[in-house]
């Protein structure tokens, strides 16, 4: 007897309360141990859309919807009695006639079955007047070729444009993606389904595998039930497999807005590299320890069935990997930190250096230009492009600034101190002289925030080596670095960059709201454009809420109430985050979290952190707090602005930061602040 688990079951399970989930897990394990369901009050549902559908009693009110077919038990849905039965009555389970992939098909009822009134496809748009029907010109064969169920052909052909966003709720994903792409200018031919092999298992087809899992033992099932969100979070969309498995002659990049699966593609690319040989070594890296831990956790899930692959992949922050390599080649060293640089600037100013330039300006100039680009002399400093550093400096100001930077470099050399950028610069020179890193492949996640020195280093790593570099990133989420050209530093991905368009993580409502913070398209300095429109989410959720309160106490109480509702609905505390702009607002978020813990001894606290540290992470529910008028955009950054162009740069990165925070949420998003609130909130409401 085989037990299968549908994504619809996982989604429904996640919406139950914690106590209800525990009851469902017990019943599900019982069903695997005893496939006949003895004692579960199994009942065939005669009114269901499929004659093989049964219900299993979990409790007085909870029911699991099963499909029983020979030796297979499929967990299809779970919910309260009436909800579960309604779901079953409107679903059929049938292999698609072209692909052979098992599909869960919604039954069309009543007036939805109405046949189109038009006999001539070519004139449909005109006859319909203002009602645009984007799929009217598509034939039955064309629709079947992309996975549309036969029962839905006529309904799709007359579907009005304003119903397109319902496709993912009602059609199998492969069909919905093809139709949405066609409606937004894509080609239907790019989505033709893989034909069925004679006698093939309908659950083994790539399209079926995106919605069904097979479990061979109780341990596998228990792990999936304990973490349904995580289990599905590492699933690779069939349309992305080409990106994972293609062979290229240079570095490649995958882009896309938040939630489109860039990290999942990067994970699968790393595993693909590891599969090529038992001796292959892969570095899977990113910019922070927190993100590296998240990648490692996902990789553990992904390689569960083949643990030896995990041993071939090293997961660590890029700075940590570079430091380890440096120490192996050149010995131990002392790295200077930001506070030490501040002290050296203060010392230089106290000695009369720097003219009328401010401490903050000199610190940013050092971090973003001098140290970042490895500038070692005043001539190079004078000719360095100031992209992103819009404040112009005259000859006397440059001379005064360089006196401070020369002071910093001299004192560092005296004490044997180096910066991270200096580590990368020396490693880059070593690679150019014939050195080699202990990895055949490097996969970089969140690559949009790479530094100049890191890009130079990676360019040297990949030079002359096929498939050596794979990068994933989103320009719209760049919040740490000034823009610069990768190509001019030797890392040229032009012609080898692919943009993802389907959002698997964030609900349509959250994505649509967050997208209003960014322009329709963003172009990097190498001319590679990332379009922000045309991306579609595959599921719906509650409308995000923007709430302005009178004071911080009222905000804390409001967010605490929201937290209780989230946790009561079955969302674990570890899947809820409270995010703020900076450490100055952390106490406001902690207050809301403490209210929950104080009210219940059993309650766990949600994650509380700053927006920057949440980058790359994901949660089922997120509250973005303290979005006040004097918090975001950051007033300290605004105060240091030198001209209008620099103001635009600051506003752009602050918008990116709020976008990152909002798109950490999968299902629930709340944005709060003290009235009148941040000016950015006007775009969200």
Secondary structure, 3 states (H helix, E strand, C coil): CEEEEEHHHHHHHHCCCHHHHHHHHHHHHHHHHCCCCCCCCCEECCCCCCCCEEEEECCCCEEEEEEEECCEEEEEEEEEHHHHHHHHHCEEEEECCCCCCEEEEECCCHHHHCCCCCCCHHHHHHHCCCCCCCCCCCCHHHHHHCCCCHHHHHHHHCCCHHHHHHHHHHCCHHHHHHHHHHHCCCCHHHHCCCCCCCCCCCCCCHHHHCCEEEECCHHHHHHHHHCHHHHHHCCCCHHHHHHHHCCCCCCEEEECCCCCCHHHHHHHHHHHHHHCCCCCCEEEEECCHHHHHHHHHHHHHHCCCCHHHHHCEEEEEHHHHHHHHHHHHHCCCEECCHHHHHHHHHHHHHCCCCCCCCHHHHHHHHHHHHCCCCCCCHHHHHHCCCCCCCCCCCHHHHHHHHHHHHHHHHHHHHHCEECHHHHHHHHHHHHHCCCCCCCCEEEECCHHHCCHHHHHHHHHHHCCCCCCEEEECCHHHCCCCCCCCCHHHCCCCCCCEEECCEECCCCHHHHHHHHCCCCCEEECCCCCEEECCCCEECCCCCCCEEEEECCHHHHHHHHHHHHHHHHHCCCCHHHEEEEECCHHHHHHHHHHHHHHHHHCCCCCCCEEEEHHHHCCCCEEEEEECCCCCCCCCCHHHHHCCCCHHHHHHHHHHHHHHHHHHHCCEEEEEEEEEECCCCCCHHHHC
